[in-house]
């Protein structure tokens, strides 16, 4: 049975701060959580946990991200008050998540509805009449 993590406000605040910094830079660079997960060799769900501050990210993973994001390692702790254990980021500093169901869907498993037009065109050429998919 896994041990329940003890509540430690300073630790939890630091993890949340680092998570916000990871997400901000990822969004700024136009990357998805899947892109970051491939760099770190973890699942995108693990990246979500890092970004939300639910799981601690290893120093090795932070160094890998710093290299991939082309930022110094200190970027992840900038504007964090170590003495008081609080983040100095404002709500305006925290970028909103991308609004594409948070991830770009895998086209093989979830076809893009915008591509149905091509499918309709193909069926129309086969059957010689106008068909509308989904109606």
Backbone as CSV, one residue per row, in Angstrom:
resi,resn,N_x,N_y,N_z,CA_x,CA_y,CA_z,C_x,C_y,C_z
1,UNK,0.845,-1.178,0.000,0.000,0.000,0.000,0.892,1.244,0.000
2,UNK,0.603,2.153,-0.895,1.416,3.363,-1.022,1.167,4.308,0.148
3,UNK,2.246,4.942,0.562,2.147,5.915,1.642,1.518,7.201,1.136
4,UNK,0.634,7.770,1.930,0.038,9.051,1.570,1.058,10.159,1.844
5,UNK,1.196,11.070,0.878,2.148,12.164,1.040,1.665,13.109,2.127
6,UNK,2.593,13.500,2.972,2.249,14.469,4.012,2.171,15.858,3.395
7,UNK,1.254,16.651,3.916,1.086,18.012,3.421,2.254,18.856,3.895
8,UNK,2.932,19.471,2.965,4.044,20.365,3.249,3.851,21.590,2.368
9,UNK,3.325,22.695,2.937,2.976,23.857,2.104,4.131,24.404,1.280
10,UNK,5.326,24.489,1.849,6.452,25.040,1.092,6.807,24.145,-0.089
11,UNK,6.835,22.833,0.151,7.136,21.883,-0.920,6.048,21.936,-1.986
12,UNK,4.797,21.895,-1.577,3.682,21.907,-2.526,3.648,23.205,-3.332
13,UNK,3.932,24.327,-2.694,3.983,25.615,-3.400,5.105,25.629,-4.440
14,UNK,6.247,25.031,-4.085,7.362,24.979,-5.024,7.012,24.107,-6.224
15,UNK,6.393,22.950,-5.977,6.008,22.065,-7.080,5.001,22.746,-8.006
16,UNK,4.049,23.454,-7.419,3.054,24.175,-8.220,3.720,25.275,-9.037
17,UNK,4.656,26.003,-8.417,5.389,27.077,-9.102,6.161,26.509,-10.295
18,UNK,6.896,25.429,-10.076,7.673,24.810,-11.162,6.730,24.336,-12.260
19,UNK,5.598,23.776,-11.870,4.610,23.329,-12.852,4.101,24.464,-13.720
20,UNK,3.825,25.614,-13.090,3.374,26.782,-13.860,4.449,27.238,-14.834
21,UNK,5.693,27.212,-14.397,6.792,27.640,-15.264,6.950,26.687,-16.457
22,UNK,6.795,25.381,-16.197,6.882,24.399,-17.282,5.759,24.653,-18.287
23,UNK,4.535,24.788,-17.787,3.392,25.003,-18.679,3.530,26.304,-19.459
24,UNK,3.936,27.385,-18.773,4.099,28.673,-19.458,5.066,28.567,-20.628
25,UNK,6.206,27.938,-20.390,7.221,27.841,-21.445,6.741,26.906,-22.552
26,UNK,6.073,25.826,-22.175,5.550,24.892,-23.179,4.562,25.604,-24.103
27,UNK,3.637,26.351,-23.528,2.636,27.063,-24.322,3.295,28.156,-25.156
28,UNK,4.249,28.857,-24.568,4.978,29.904,-25.297,5.676,29.334,-26.531
29,UNK,6.188,28.106,-26.407,6.886,27.469,-27.520,5.936,26.738,-28.465
30,UNK,4.639,26.721,-28.128,3.654,26.067,-28.984,3.712,24.556,-28.933
31,UNK,4.149,24.010,-27.810,4.263,22.562,-27.653,3.050,21.996,-26.925
32,UNK,2.782,20.721,-27.147,1.732,20.035,-26.404,2.370,19.241,-25.272
33,UNK,1.527,18.749,-24.383,2.031,17.887,-23.315,2.611,16.605,-23.895
34,UNK,2.102,16.164,-25.022,2.644,14.972,-25.686,4.074,15.242,-26.144
35,UNK,4.312,16.436,-26.720,5.674,16.787,-27.141,6.643,16.733,-25.969
36,UNK,6.227,17.309,-24.847,7.087,17.325,-23.653,7.280,15.909,-23.118
37,UNK,6.219,15.107,-23.158,6.323,13.732,-22.650,7.324,12.918,-23.466
38,UNK,7.387,13.182,-24.764,8.344,12.476,-25.615,9.780,12.868,-25.276
39,UNK,9.990,14.131,-24.950,11.330,14.590,-24.561,11.760,13.933,-23.249
40,UNK,10.809,13.827,-22.304,11.125,13.280,-20.983,10.978,11.767,-20.909
41,UNK,10.422,11.161,-21.967,10.171,9.725,-21.997,9.224,9.290,-20.870
42,UNK,8.151,10.058,-20.705,7.090,9.742,-19.743,5.757,9.905,-20.474
43,UNK,4.658,9.557,-19.824,3.343,9.733,-20.444,2.928,11.202,-20.359
44,UNK,1.983,11.594,-21.217,1.518,12.980,-21.144,0.747,13.202,-19.847
45,UNK,0.186,12.118,-19.271,-0.485,12.251,-17.976,0.505,12.641,-16.879
46,UNK,1.742,12.111,-16.997,2.775,12.477,-16.031,3.144,13.944,-16.180
47,UNK,3.197,14.430,-17.412,3.479,15.847,-17.653,2.364,16.695,-17.033
48,UNK,1.115,16.248,-17.151,-0.001,16.956,-16.515,0.217,17.051,-15.013
49,UNK,0.662,15.964,-14.408,0.896,15.961,-12.954,2.023,16.915,-12.582
50,UNK,3.077,16.964,-13.411,4.155,17.925,-13.161,3.618,19.352,-13.235
51,UNK,2.839,19.627,-14.279,2.346,20.984,-14.488,1.365,21.424,-13.400
52,UNK,0.639,20.490,-12.840,-0.303,20.829,-11.770,0.352,20.814,-10.394
53,UNK,1.607,20.366,-10.329,2.308,20.313,-9.051,1.906,19.127,-8.202
54,UNK,1.287,18.129,-8.813,0.855,16.938,-8.074,2.007,15.983,-7.819
55,UNK,2.956,15.917,-8.747,4.135,15.058,-8.613,5.393,15.911,-8.720
56,UNK,6.408,15.504,-7.989,7.695,16.191,-8.070,8.424,15.735,-9.333
57,UNK,9.041,16.666,-9.998,9.822,16.346,-11.190,11.282,16.204,-10.775
58,UNK,11.979,15.230,-11.339,13.369,14.990,-10.962,14.276,16.102,-11.489
59,UNK,15.425,16.221,-10.873,16.403,17.210,-11.311,16.864,16.892,-12.733
60,UNK,17.048,15.609,-13.023,17.450,15.216,-14.375,16.417,15.657,-15.407
61,UNK,15.127,15.465,-15.088,14.061,15.869,-16.011,14.047,17.389,-16.187
62,UNK,14.281,18.128,-15.102,14.332,19.599,-15.206,15.498,20.054,-16.077
63,UNK,16.632,19.406,-15.919,17.799,19.742,-16.748,17.495,19.445,-18.216
64,UNK,16.837,18.313,-18.471,16.453,17.945,-19.828,15.502,18.986,-20.421
65,UNK,14.508,19.407,-19.628,13.566,20.428,-20.103,14.261,21.759,-20.340
66,UNK,15.146,22.148,-19.425,15.871,23.418,-19.587,16.646,23.407,-20.904
67,UNK,17.263,22.282,-21.211,18.012,22.163,-22.452,17.072,22.221,-23.655
68,UNK,15.968,21.501,-23.588,15.023,21.469,-24.703,14.323,22.818,-24.897
69,UNK,13.972,23.477,-23.793,13.310,24.782,-23.858,14.297,25.919,-24.114
70,UNK,15.584,25.610,-24.038,16.653,26.609,-24.222,16.543,27.749,-23.201
71,UNK,16.391,27.344,-21.928,16.357,28.287,-20.812,17.362,27.798,-19.766
72,UNK,17.852,28.711,-18.910,18.730,28.246,-17.837,17.918,27.452,-16.815
73,UNK,18.570,26.581,-16.097,17.902,25.771,-15.080,17.211,26.646,-14.035
74,UNK,17.782,27.800,-13.772,17.213,28.718,-12.780,15.854,29.280,-13.218
75,UNK,15.519,29.162,-14.503,14.224,29.649,-15.001,13.068,29.075,-14.188
76,UNK,13.166,27.804,-13.809,12.058,27.116,-13.145,11.812,27.600,-11.716
77,UNK,12.792,28.258,-11.119,12.601,28.769,-9.752,12.626,30.291,-9.680
78,UNK,12.722,30.951,-10.844,12.650,32.412,-10.845,11.309,32.840,-10.263
79,UNK,11.342,33.888,-9.460,10.147,34.467,-8.830,9.507,33.527,-7.801
80,UNK,10.335,32.693,-7.181,9.877,31.866,-6.064,10.622,32.323,-4.824
81,UNK,9.884,32.677,-3.782,10.465,33.146,-2.527,10.752,31.928,-1.643
82,UNK,12.013,31.508,-1.621,12.404,30.313,-0.875,12.198,30.505,0.625
83,UNK,12.541,31.675,1.127,12.450,31.938,2.569,11.019,31.773,3.085
84,UNK,10.065,32.312,2.347,8.670,32.247,2.778,7.898,31.090,2.130
85,UNK,8.512,30.442,1.162,7.874,29.302,0.519,6.655,29.661,-0.309
86,UNK,6.733,30.810,-1.012,5.591,31.224,-1.832,6.057,31.625,-3.234
87,UNK,5.153,31.435,-4.176,5.403,31.841,-5.554,5.041,33.315,-5.698
88,UNK,5.845,34.036,-6.431,5.579,35.445,-6.683,4.949,35.664,-8.057
89,UNK,4.471,34.576,-8.673,3.772,34.701,-9.950,2.365,35.219,-9.695
90,UNK,1.911,36.128,-10.532,0.540,36.631,-10.469,-0.338,35.759,-11.358
91,UNK,-1.650,35.908,-11.208,-2.557,35.160,-12.084,-2.312,35.515,-13.540
92,UNK,-1.952,36.747,-13.813,-1.693,37.181,-15.182,-0.444,36.507,-15.755
93,UNK,0.464,36.074,-14.875,1.699,35.424,-15.321,1.471,33.976,-15.729
94,UNK,0.356,33.403,-15.307,0.087,31.992,-15.565,-0.775,31.891,-16.813
95,UNK,-0.190,31.325,-17.862,-0.887,31.256,-19.149,-1.991,30.207,-19.100
96,UNK,-3.108,30.482,-19.772,-4.186,29.487,-19.821,-3.781,28.305,-20.689
97,UNK,-4.381,27.181,-20.418,-4.103,25.969,-21.179,-4.625,26.125,-22.601
98,UNK,-4.011,25.411,-23.517,-4.493,25.393,-24.893,-5.898,24.813,-24.898
99,UNK,-6.757,25.328,-25.749,-8.169,24.946,-25.739,-8.507,23.901,-26.798
100,UNK,-7.652,22.944,-27.012,-7.932,21.898,-27.997,-8.081,20.566,-27.283
101,UNK,-9.002,20.507,-26.335,-9.168,19.317,-25.493,-7.850,19.006,-24.798
102,UNK,-7.055,20.032,-24.584,-5.756,20.000,-23.928,-4.680,19.246,-24.705
103,UNK,-5.079,18.438,-25.664,-4.101,17.701,-26.451,-4.577,17.646,-27.895
104,UNK,-3.660,17.499,-28.809,-4.009,17.273,-30.193,-4.318,15.783,-30.311
105,UNK,-5.486,15.475,-30.820,-5.904,14.079,-30.890,-5.108,13.299,-31.929
106,UNK,-4.979,12.023,-31.670,-4.320,11.135,-32.597,-5.269,10.898,-33.773
107,UNK,-4.887,11.362,-34.960,-5.759,11.296,-36.133,-6.114,9.864,-36.528
108,UNK,-5.258,8.887,-36.214,-5.563,7.507,-36.576,-6.696,6.956,-35.714
109,UNK,-6.739,7.358,-34.447,-7.772,6.873,-33.542,-9.014,7.744,-33.559
110,UNK,-8.819,9.054,-33.737,-9.925,10.006,-33.723,-9.857,10.848,-34.985
111,UNK,-10.540,10.437,-36.047,-10.445,11.198,-37.306,-10.866,12.647,-37.121
112,UNK,-10.206,13.514,-37.833,-10.507,14.931,-37.797,-11.837,15.172,-38.506
113,UNK,-12.842,15.735,-37.805,-14.133,15.965,-38.460,-14.024,16.876,-39.677
114,UNK,-13.004,17.700,-39.739,-12.821,18.578,-40.887,-12.422,17.802,-42.140
115,UNK,-11.972,16.559,-41.967,-11.566,15.760,-43.124,-12.729,14.976,-43.712
116,UNK,-13.925,15.064,-43.116,-15.078,14.350,-43.653,-15.440,14.843,-45.045
117,UNK,-15.123,16.090,-45.361,-15.401,16.619,-46.686,-14.687,15.820,-47.752
118,UNK,-13.432,15.451,-47.505,-12.672,14.645,-48.454,-13.319,13.275,-48.606
119,UNK,-13.802,12.712,-47.495,-14.458,11.420,-47.536,-15.744,11.524,-48.352
120,UNK,-16.500,12.597,-48.156,-17.737,12.810,-48.909,-17.442,12.927,-50.396
121,UNK,-16.382,13.660,-50.734,-16.024,13.826,-52.140,-15.697,12.479,-52.779
122,UNK,-14.992,11.627,-52.036,-14.647,10.307,-52.555,-15.909,9.471,-52.760
123,UNK,-16.807,9.459,-51.785,-18.048,8.690,-51.901,-18.916,9.223,-53.033
124,UNK,-18.954,10.540,-53.200,-19.736,11.133,-54.284,-19.211,10.672,-55.642
125,UNK,-17.894,10.589,-55.782,-17.330,10.153,-57.059,-17.633,8.680,-57.312
126,UNK,-17.736,7.873,-56.264,-18.039,6.451,-56.404,-19.507,6.246,-56.738
127,UNK,-20.406,6.923,-56.028,-21.833,6.702,-56.193,-22.483,7.688,-57.174
128,UNK,-21.792,8.727,-57.586,-22.271,9.665,-58.570,-23.413,10.546,-58.073
129,UNK,-23.526,10.731,-56.789,-24.560,11.625,-56.247,-24.009,12.352,-55.025
130,UNK,-24.730,13.335,-54.610,-24.285,14.127,-53.467,-24.703,13.445,-52.182
131,UNK,-23.720,13.053,-51.388,-23.961,12.467,-50.069,-23.416,13.398,-49.017
132,UNK,-24.056,13.430,-47.896,-23.548,14.236,-46.784,-23.302,13.298,-45.614
133,UNK,-22.068,13.257,-45.171,-21.709,12.416,-44.035,-22.286,13.025,-42.761
134,UNK,-22.881,12.191,-41.929,-23.364,12.655,-40.622,-24.778,13.176,-40.661
135,UNK,-25.482,13.050,-41.775,-26.872,13.514,-41.849,-27.789,12.376,-42.197
